[in-house]
Amino acid sequence: MPLDPFLADKVHLLDGLDWPQVQNDPQAAARLGEYLRDPGEWTAPDVSVEDRTVPGPHGRIPIRIYTPATEPGRALLWLHGGGFQGGDLDMPEAHQVSAELSARASALVVSVDYRRAVDGTHYPVPVDDAHAVWRWLGETLRLRSGPSGPVALGGASAGAAIALSTAIRLRDLGQRRPDALLLAYPFAHFPNPALDADTRVEMEALPPLLRFTTEGIESMVRNYVGRLSDLPPSAMPGAADLRGLPATGIVLAQYDDLRPSGELLERQLGEVGVGVRSYLAAGMTHGHLNRGPSLKEVDRSLDFLAAVLADGAAAPAEHPTYNG
């Protein structure tokens, strides 16, 4: 499928832009803002929202708790993306996704404002934060008679890598593991696997602002871990032992330089006996969950993740474009 028509009609707004321009030039920032404007306004579902902090090994960790109007039957700890150095609890990939999954899956969702790789902070600090909130969540559910159903762990892009690293740590420490993993366009490998030839040709038409270059990927990893060589396997967790992980659902974006990482991760999990399904968001670019469900493929991606949260990796076969 070609690039989604709504995005294709607006992608010219990004021509000639780079991130320094967007950060320093109001006109460039306005062009990006117009590109990111969705076909319809997002209406928050009926969930209550509470901000608080919880203790962690590096200090207090801000979290945002989403509680559905109905009695929650399950719980999710969610980690936004941002290249390990950006993002916050207010970005759509954190706030909108958490609210939507809370409502769609009748789930208590905890979104984590983990410490990012800035000002000398490196791996494993973000994983330490996720681990601390996971343990807090488990204790809170036990003491407060919270949801008795499954408790899942998930995230998007860099947040998906942190979620996967956290699940590996929990397994290795013999602590309570998640009942399911929800991973959106995960960045799990370094070096990043190559695109297939056909996709590489299709993506050459996209502006640089929508691409991940080799240099950009190296910069992300160096910033996150502090180096490019001798990486701890669980830092870029596609290199780690994946045996014994929970059932996993993976959302992929069609026009994404990082899609081969998610595809390889799916094959790796299947090879070691982990139940895994995926959903390919046709015509979408990396980070499409930063858009609202007025876009069909965003809505379908949220439905897929909600199904994994509700039922494990066995997403419903009748899903309209499900391809797991």
Disulfide bonds with the S-S distance in Angstrom:
none
